[in-house]
Amino acid sequence: MCRDFAWLEAGWPRDANWVNMRRVYPPFEKTPPKLLSLARSLRRRQTDAERVMWQLVRRRQLGAKFRRQHPIEPYVLDFYCHELRLAVEVDGAGHMQPTKRAEDHQRSAALQAQGIRVIRFTNIEVLRETDAVAEALWLACEERREPCEDAERLCHEKGVEESAGVTRGASTGRPSP
């Protein structure tokens, strides 16, 4: 087939718009459509504190990729790092009510049961104490990262020693026969 039309063989739809040629992917089956649409609408309607927080965590500034308004059934997390299993919630004034506080505690416990650590900040903290929030996030990321990196390093060192297949002599440092 002609090289100019190779995109047709590569899975592009026949009625593709030449200006906006996008692949057609099957729908994401794990997340319910209502939850996805809620997450999309929340991304469009960010609070000022969420905008500031996004500026702190975007583009791997903390050494890990964060997603905005990420759905994890049955919740939508304000910011989520899959690599570190870390969720950051920015709570407004409505979250100070006792009933909402109890719901937030239940939500955090459910996420904790899935191995996700949840860090909560208020809008006021994010807007007024941005440096302290950034430092707390940095420390949380480092705390979540260290055990994984130590385990990987130990496994790597062990694998390297085993794959070398050479034992060293005790006094000379030379390979023993």
N, C-alpha and C positions, 0 to 999 in steps of 0.2 A: 504494500500500500504506500501511497505517496507520503513523504515525511510530514507535509503540511496537515494531514488528516490523522496523524498517529494518535492524537488525543482521543479520537473516537474509539480506537482499539483499547486505549488505556482506561476506559470506563466512564468517560465523560458522556453525558446524555446527548442524544442527537439534536435536541432542540435547545442546546446550550446557547446562551447569549454571548456573543463574541466579546462584549465589553466586560461582562461579569461572569467569567467562566469558573464556576465552582463545582466541585465534585458533589454528587448526591450520595450521602451516607445514610445507612439505615438509622432509624431513630434509636436514641439511647434508651435501652430497655429497662435499666435498673432503677432509674429515677422516675417517679410518676410525673406525667405531663403538667399537672396542676402545680406541683412543687417546683418544677423547672420554670414555669411561667412566673411564679411568685418570685423566684430568685432573680430572674431577668428584670422584673419590674422594680425590685429593690435596688438593683444595680443602677437603674436610671434615676431613682429617687434617693440619693444619698444625703445624709445629714452633713453639716459642716465638720463635725468631729470625725465622721467616717472618711471624708475627703482628706483630712489631715493625716489620719491613720494610714490611708492608702498611700500617701506620699512617703510615709515612713517605711512601709513594707514592700512596696513594689520594686520591680527590677532587681530582685535578689540583693537588696541593700543589706539585709541581715544574714546573708549567706545561704538563704533558702527561698524557694519560690512560694509565694502566698497567692491564694485565689480570693476573689471578692465575692461575697454572697454565695457561698458554695453550699449546694444542697447535700445533706446527709440525712437520709430518711429517718424520722419525720420532720427534721429541723432544717433551717437555712442558717448557716453560720456566717457571721459578718466577714471574718477573714480566716482562712484555713491553709495550713501548710501540710500537705500530704506526706512529704518526706520526713518531717519531724513529728507528725501526728499532733499538731498544735493548733488550737483554735483560739482566736482572739475575738472577744465580744465587746462592743462599745455600747454601753447602756445609757439611755436617756433618763429623764426625770420619772417617767412612768414606771421604771424598774425599781423605784424606791418604795413602792407600796408593798405592804406585807404579803398580799396574795401573789403579786408578780415576783417578789423575791423568792417565795416558796417554789413557784414554777421554774424560776431560773436555777434554783438549787437542784430540783429534780432533773432538769435538762442537763446540768453539768454532771450529775451522778450517772445519768444514762450514757453520756458521751465518755465519761471516765471508764465505764464498764466496757466500752469498745476500744479502750487504750488511747483515747484522745484527751490530752490535757487542755483544760479550758482556762484562759486568763481573761479576767474582766476588768474593764476600765470604764469610768463614767465619762460622759461627754465633757464635763468640766475639767477632769484630769487631762484628757487628750488635748483640749484647747488651751488650758492655762499652764500645764506642766508637761509640755511636749518632750523636753529633754529627759525628764524622769521616766516618762512612759517609754521612750526609745531605749533608755538604758535597761529598764525592766524587761522589755522584749528581747533585747540583745542577750541578757543573762538567761532568760528562759530558753532561747534558741540554743545557746551554748550548753545549757544543762541537758536539753533533749538530745543534742548532737554527740556529746562526749561518750556516753556508753556505747553507742553504735560504732563510732570511729575506733574506740579502744578495742572492741570485739573484732572489727574488721582487721585492724592492725595485727592483733594477736593471731588471728586465723591466717593472715597473709604470711607473717613471720614463720609460723609453724609449717605452712605449706611450702615455703621456700626452702626451709631446712630439710623437710622430708623429700622434696623433689630433687635436691642436690645429690642425695644418696651418698654423701661423703661424710665420714666422721673424722674429726680432727684429733690428732694426738694431744695428750694432756700437756706435755712439756714443750714440744717443738712447734705446735701450731700447724704442722704439715699433715697432709692426709695419711692416715694409718693404713697399712696393707690389709 
